[in-house]
Amino acid sequence: MEHRKDRRRPLTGSDKQKPTVESDYEDEDASAALDAKLAPEEAWKQNHALKKLRSG
């Protein structure tokens, strides 16, 4: 997961004019932050919800 976060983080600033892209990357950064701070099951819930949103 670290490599995905590192790859996408620089795009957050340059793609800010595209709301859908910006929110997508912001969600991933938030998910990565939650992954580091919260209990594993809470992080799993956040990541699971994110994947569900992106696939649907």
C-alpha positions in Angstrom: 0.0 0.0 0.0 2.9 2.4 0.7 3.9 2.5 -3.0 0.3 3.5 -4.1 0.2 6.3 -1.5 3.6 7.6 -2.6 2.7 7.4 -6.3 -0.6 9.3 -5.9 0.3 11.9 -3.3 2.1 14.3 -5.8 -1.0 14.3 -8.0 -3.2 15.8 -5.3 -1.8 19.3 -5.9 -1.5 19.3 -9.6 -5.0 17.8 -10.2 -6.8 20.1 -7.7 -8.8 21.6 -10.5 -10.5 18.2 -11.2 -12.9 17.7 -8.3 -13.5 13.9 -8.9 -9.8 13.2 -9.1 -9.0 15.4 -6.1 -11.6 13.7 -3.9 -10.4 10.3 -5.0 -6.8 11.0 -4.0 -7.8 12.8 -0.9 -9.8 9.7 0.2 -6.8 7.5 -0.4 -4.5 9.8 1.7 -7.1 9.9 4.4 -7.3 6.1 4.3 -3.6 5.8 4.6 -3.6 8.2 7.6 -6.4 6.2 9.2 -4.4 3.0 8.5 -1.5 4.4 10.6 -3.6 5.9 13.4 -6.6 3.6 14.0 -7.0 0.0 15.1 -6.6 -2.5 12.3 -10.3 -3.4 12.1 -11.3 0.3 11.8 -8.7 0.8 9.1 -10.0 -2.2 7.3 -13.6 -0.8 7.4 -12.4 2.5 5.9 -10.4 0.8 3.2 -13.3 -1.6 2.4 -15.7 1.3 2.1 -13.3 3.2 -0.2 -12.9 0.1 -2.5 -16.6 -0.3 -2.6 -17.1 3.4 -3.6 -14.4 3.2 -6.3 -15.7 -0.1 -7.8 -19.4 1.0 -7.7 
